[in-house]
Amino acid sequence: MKLVLYQPSKDGCNWRLVRQCVCGGNDGQAASRTRLWLCIPRFRLDEARGRLMLSVRVVMGMLVMTATQVQASSDDLPHAQQLAFRNAVETIKPSVVRIETIGGAQPSDSATAGSGDDTDADEDGLPDAKPAPNPFRDTLGSGFLVADGPTTGIIYDSDGYILTSSFNFVRDPSHITVHLADGRQYVAKLIARDKVRKLALLKVDATGLPTPTWAPVDDIRIGQWAIALGRGFGGAEPSVTVGVVSAMHRMMGNALQTDAKLSPASYGGPLVDLEGRVLGICVPMAQRPGELAGVEFYDAGIGFAVHRERVEEVVRALKTGTSFYRGWLGVSTRQDRKSNQLVVNAIADPSPVKDVGIRPGDAIIQANGKDVKNITHLVQTIYMLPAGEPVYLVIRRQGLDYGYEVILARSDDLGPLAEPEPPPVDPLNPFPIPKDTPWR
């Protein structure tokens, strides 16, 4: 190791070389025991000490200023959040409308329609047998009573198209009025509705309407702020609830989930981010079919909004007057306990499954690539698919698997359900005795 020793000159202003030596040796022992001293002039030492103290004072001052700024920032955070929420509301507010309806009747569950007590009597004075409920009738999915009152919508484009939720029209009102944020009012026409994704499209005779900006789906992140707006409570200002985006790709990829509290007053309104961009249209949803399914979650922190990609796809069809209805296979099933498989029990005629050649006794193994073990698995695979959409089924028949593409049908296109065929008889045990028979 090379060591160099310097010492100051007589005038104290320069340094000169005093000694230079090389240290080192065997086993790491020093070959030279020369002691080296670093000599610093006194006035240089005082100057260095003064500069050091000045630096310490500057650093301490900066730390105090930083701590003060952090405290001020934490005190201003709630105010900054409120300001961000208000700015987002002001950005989207001109595009949010109030929808008022007149007329219509409280919807009833069509699956049980006709099964009341008002049956006709036969010639012997006895009432006719009540007709069995049609298993292929579209149900509402909830016993929620839909009351009269204003609801919410959003301007979809400047030519007068208004997007809202189909929930607002289950009563089939005879008159619809749209109130814009600037006070203008228009009579609206219901163009079409999607009873699966719970969307509806209205048209008013107006142009140059203010339209919102939509957030691309790829920009949405779980945990980001989400603000829900509604005009169902009336008044000049929309109601506002705040939450976060809880989950993405919910309801078979049709919606995102939020914990912002939604209600019938805000169904059809927008869910927006802090920039006022629309994340989705607020609608009631649940993992079962029915136009009212999911309404029971209102104000519970479980809400759903149909995102931009699905909205654009649906609206293109709605503009042509095409409505979407629940899709049906047209089968009844039973659970085979021996094989633990879902077996086709009976088939409607006509029906899409009959058209492709599926038979009673076939076991449904897969639907759209997902394993099917019971009826719940099958329903969760197709409950968000409208009529006209394909479903890919794998059927097991006599130990062999067959694949079928089945196009779902509307309930009105299905025929009556054929009588279910009895289960096959085991020739070695044609009359099995039930296990719970006491005398067995």
Secondary structure, DSSP 8 states (H G I E B T S, - for coil): -EEEEEEE-TTSS-EEEEEEEE---GGG--S----------HHHHHHHHHHHHHHHHHHHHHHHHHHHHHHHHHHHHHHHHHHHHHHHHHHHGGGEEEEEEE-------GGGTT-SS---B-TTS-B-------TTS---SS--------EEEEEEETTTEEEEEGGGGTT--SEEEEE-TTS-EEE-EEEEEETTTTEEEEE-S--S-----B--GGG--TT-EEEEEE-TT-SSS-EEEEEEEEEEEETTTTEEEE-S---TTTTTSEEE-TTS-EEEEEE---SS-STTTTGGGTTTT-EEEE-HHHHHHHHHHHTTT--B-B-B--EEEEEETTTTEEEEEEEBSS-HHHHHT--TT-EEEEETTEE--SHHHHHHHHTT-BTT-EEEEEEEETTEEEEEEEE-B-GGG---B---------TTSSS---TT-TT-
